């Protein structure tokens, strides 16, 4: 079920969104939804629980620390 929200934006931002929506042949509402989903799916988010697990993973932290030391020494190769 879709929800209706109220969004207050400056006139300049509105014109940018309107132009972008027209360019994509979308309504402004649909473009805002599209842009928000695109942004969220391309960004990386970690929950507090997951971050706690990462920070408590001694093996992972040691591996990263050793990798950074190797990089500083120039002891690495780029694989393409």
N, CA, C and O of each residue as an XYZ file, in Angstrom:
320
protein
N       0.849     -1.185      0.000
C       0.000      0.000      0.000
C       0.889      1.240      0.000
O       1.802      1.342      0.819
N       0.642      2.157     -0.880
C       1.451      3.370     -0.941
C       1.034      4.350      0.141
O      -0.111      4.345      0.593
N       1.967      5.181      0.546
C       1.752      6.197      1.576
C       1.959      7.573      0.964
O       2.736      7.738      0.024
N       1.265      8.544      1.501
C       1.424      9.921      1.073
C       2.229     10.663      2.124
O       1.943     10.564      3.318
N       3.247     11.413      1.678
C       4.032     12.221      2.608
C       4.035     13.663      2.121
O       3.802     13.930      0.942
N       4.296     14.574      3.022
C       4.425     15.982      2.677
C       5.897     16.331      2.754
O       6.569     16.003      3.732
N       6.398     16.994      1.726
C       7.808     17.335      1.644
C       7.923     18.814      1.315
O       7.384     19.271      0.307
N       8.621     19.562      2.158
C       8.800     20.987      1.914
C      10.201     21.198      1.342
O      11.193     20.829      1.972
N      10.281     21.790      0.151
C      11.572     22.039     -0.486
C      11.593     23.447     -1.061
O      10.547     24.035     -1.332
N      12.794     23.978     -1.242
C      12.953     25.308     -1.837
C      12.516     25.284     -3.302
O      12.511     24.235     -3.947
N      12.151     26.455     -3.809
C      11.742     26.572     -5.210
C      12.847     26.099     -6.156
O      12.569     25.440     -7.158
N      14.089     26.432     -5.839
C      15.217     26.034     -6.690
C      15.351     24.512     -6.746
O      15.582     23.945     -7.814
N      15.206     23.857     -5.602
C      15.284     22.392     -5.559
C      14.117     21.791     -6.333
O      14.288     20.803     -7.047
N      12.950     22.373     -6.197
C      11.776     21.907     -6.932
C      12.033     21.948     -8.436
O      11.729     20.992     -9.150
N      12.597     23.062     -8.914
C      12.862     23.192    -10.347
C      13.881     22.146    -10.823
O      13.756     21.608    -11.923
N      14.878     21.868     -9.995
C      15.867     20.839    -10.343
C      15.185     19.482    -10.430
O      15.404     18.735    -11.383
N      14.353     19.159     -9.433
C      13.638     17.880     -9.434
C      12.678     17.783    -10.623
O      12.566     16.733    -11.256
N      11.993     18.879    -10.917
C      11.047     18.889    -12.032
C      11.776     18.653    -13.356
O      11.307     17.884    -14.195
N      12.901     19.302    -13.538
C      13.689     19.128    -14.758
C      14.191     17.691    -14.874
O      14.122     17.087    -15.944
N      14.695     17.151    -13.772
C      15.200     15.773    -13.776
C      14.071     14.786    -14.051
O      14.239     13.835    -14.814
N      12.923     15.018    -13.427
C      11.771     14.128    -13.629
C      11.322     14.167    -15.084
O      11.040     13.126    -15.677
N      11.255     15.353    -15.653
C      10.874     15.478    -17.066
C      11.869     14.742    -17.956
O      11.476     14.088    -18.922
N      13.142     14.848    -17.635
C      14.177     14.177    -18.418
C      14.055     12.663    -18.367
O      14.421     11.973    -19.318
N      13.541     12.150    -17.259
C      13.341     10.707    -17.089
C      11.927     10.274    -17.486
O      11.584      9.095    -17.403
N      11.110     11.246    -17.919
C       9.707     10.998    -18.264
C       8.953     10.364    -17.092
O       8.243      9.369    -17.241
N       9.137     10.985    -15.917
C       8.497     10.535    -14.684
C       7.760     11.706    -14.049
O       8.029     12.868    -14.356
N       6.835     11.384    -13.167
C       6.238     12.440    -12.349
C       7.283     12.840    -11.305
O       8.219     12.089    -11.033
N       7.117     14.011    -10.734
C       8.061     14.455     -9.701
C       8.047     13.472     -8.529
O       9.103     13.107     -8.012
N       6.882     13.054     -8.120
C       6.750     12.107     -7.019
C       7.487     10.802     -7.318
O       8.225     10.279     -6.483
N       7.270     10.291     -8.528
C       7.922      9.042     -8.913
C       9.433      9.223     -9.012
O      10.189      8.318     -8.659
N       9.877     10.380     -9.488
C      11.309     10.625     -9.598
C      11.955     10.696     -8.221
O      13.043     10.155     -8.025
N      11.305     11.352     -7.266
C      11.855     11.435     -5.908
C      11.967     10.036     -5.305
O      12.968      9.713     -4.665
N      10.942      9.205     -5.510
C      10.996      7.831     -5.014
C      12.133      7.074     -5.692
O      12.899      6.382     -5.021
N      12.253      7.197     -7.013
C      13.308      6.545     -7.780
C      14.687      6.991     -7.293
O      15.565      6.160     -7.062
N      14.877      8.298     -7.138
C      16.181      8.835     -6.737
C      16.543      8.397     -5.318
O      17.697      8.067     -5.041
N      15.566      8.395     -4.431
C      15.832      7.971     -3.050
C      16.221      6.498     -2.997
O      17.177      6.129     -2.315
N      15.487      5.666     -3.710
C      15.809      4.233     -3.735
C      17.161      3.975     -4.393
O      17.927      3.126     -3.938
N      17.450      4.709     -5.461
C      18.738      4.574     -6.131
C      19.880      4.955     -5.186
O      20.895      4.262     -5.123
N      19.714      6.040     -4.464
C      20.729      6.488     -3.507
C      20.920      5.452     -2.402
O      22.049      5.083     -2.075
N      19.817      4.989     -1.836
C      19.906      4.044     -0.723
C      20.496      2.709     -1.140
O      21.216      2.075     -0.369
N      20.193      2.281     -2.356
C      20.717      0.988     -2.796
C      22.185      1.077     -3.202
O      22.864      0.054     -3.283
N      22.681      2.282     -3.456
C      24.084      2.422     -3.841
C      24.964      2.809     -2.658
O      26.184      2.892     -2.802
N      24.379      3.043     -1.510
C      25.129      3.386     -0.311
C      25.229      2.169      0.586
O      24.404      1.258      0.520
N      26.247      2.168      1.421
C      26.455      1.042      2.322
C      26.097      1.462      3.736
O      26.601      2.458      4.255
N      25.232      0.696      4.338
C      24.838      0.949      5.710
C      25.121     -0.290      6.536
O      24.918     -1.415      6.078
N      25.589     -0.079      7.750
C      25.871     -1.176      8.657
C      25.089     -0.909      9.936
O      25.136      0.192     10.484
N      24.372     -1.919     10.404
C      23.620     -1.752     11.644
C      24.583     -1.690     12.823
O      25.737     -2.104     12.711
N      24.108     -1.174     13.949
C      24.944     -1.096     15.150
C      25.422     -2.481     15.567
O      26.566     -2.647     15.989
N      24.549     -3.471     15.449
C      24.911     -4.840     15.832
C      26.021     -5.373     14.923
O      26.991     -5.969     15.392
N      25.862     -5.147     13.611
C      26.868     -5.617     12.668
C      28.206     -4.912     12.897
O      29.260     -5.543     12.816
N      28.169     -3.607     13.182
C      29.405     -2.867     13.445
C      30.077     -3.382     14.711
O      31.304     -3.473     14.769
N      29.296     -3.714     15.708
C      29.854     -4.269     16.944
C      30.554     -5.601     16.658
O      31.635     -5.865     17.182
N      29.930     -6.437     15.823
C      30.549     -7.711     15.453
C      31.863     -7.486     14.716
O      32.845     -8.185     14.965
N      31.882     -6.511     13.811
C      33.100     -6.203     13.062
C      34.196     -5.728     14.013
O      35.337     -6.182     13.931
N      33.846     -4.817     14.909
C      34.829     -4.251     15.818
C      35.353     -5.276     16.824
O      36.459     -5.122     17.341
N      34.584     -6.302     17.100
C      35.006     -7.340     18.048
C      35.679     -8.522     17.367
O      36.071     -9.476     18.039
N      35.818     -8.476     16.046
C      36.440     -9.566     15.294
C      37.951     -9.334     15.245
O      38.455     -8.629     14.371
N      38.664     -9.940     16.199
C      40.107     -9.739     16.324
C      40.850    -10.196     15.076
O      41.776     -9.522     14.626
N      40.456    -11.327     14.516
C      41.118    -11.848     13.321
C      40.982    -10.871     12.148
O      41.947    -10.626     11.424
N      39.793    -10.324     11.968
C      39.564     -9.360     10.895
C      40.401     -8.108     11.112
O      41.047     -7.623     10.183
N      40.394     -7.581     12.336
C      41.150     -6.365     12.626
C      42.640     -6.593     12.406
O      43.321     -5.717     11.871
N      43.164     -7.757     12.809
C      44.578     -8.054     12.589
C      44.895     -8.153     11.098
O      45.939     -7.681     10.647
N      43.999     -8.761     10.344
C      44.194     -8.901      8.904
C      44.242     -7.525      8.234
O      45.102     -7.273      7.389
N      43.337     -6.654      8.603
C      43.317     -5.298      8.041
C      44.578     -4.545      8.438
O      45.188     -3.870      7.609
N      44.970     -4.658      9.702
C      46.176     -3.987     10.198
C      47.404     -4.460      9.416
O      48.233     -3.649      9.004
N      47.517     -5.778      9.214
C      48.647     -6.326      8.465
C      48.623     -5.877      7.012
O      49.672     -5.598      6.431
N      47.437     -5.805      6.422
C      47.310     -5.350      5.039
C      47.752     -3.892      4.912
O      48.428     -3.534      3.947
N      47.383     -3.060      5.865
C      47.791     -1.652      5.834
C      49.307     -1.518      5.973
O      49.915     -0.658      5.336
N      49.910     -2.354      6.797
C      51.378     -2.352      6.928
C      52.029     -2.737      5.597
O      53.006     -2.119      5.172
N      51.469     -3.778      4.938
C      51.997     -4.191      3.638
C      51.901     -3.067      2.615
O      52.826     -2.859      1.830
N      50.799     -2.348      2.621
C      50.613     -1.232      1.692
C      51.652     -0.150      1.958
O      52.248      0.383      1.022
N      51.873      0.179      3.235
C      52.858      1.199      3.588
C      54.259      0.801      3.106
O      55.036      1.661      2.693
N      54.585     -0.500      3.157
C      55.896     -0.994      2.720
C      55.965     -1.155      1.208
O      57.038     -1.407      0.658
N      54.830     -1.012      0.533
C      54.794     -1.225     -0.908
C      54.810     -2.706     -1.279
O      55.105     -3.081     -2.413
N      54.486     -3.527     -0.295
C      54.501     -4.993     -0.472
C      53.117     -5.495     -0.892
O      52.403     -6.137     -0.122
N      52.767     -5.179     -2.136
C      51.476     -5.618     -2.673
C      51.555     -5.612     -4.184
O      52.473     -5.029     -4.761
N      50.606     -6.251     -4.820
C      50.524     -6.191     -6.275
C      49.063     -6.001     -6.657
O      48.151     -6.483     -5.985
N      48.874     -5.290     -7.748
C      47.527     -5.018     -8.245
C      47.176     -6.111     -9.251
O      47.913     -6.353    -10.207
N      46.052     -6.757     -9.023
C      45.593     -7.819     -9.907
C      44.431     -7.286    -10.723
O      43.470     -6.745    -10.176
N      44.525     -7.440    -12.028
C      43.431     -6.924    -12.853
C      42.634     -8.039    -13.462
O      41.672     -7.787    -14.188
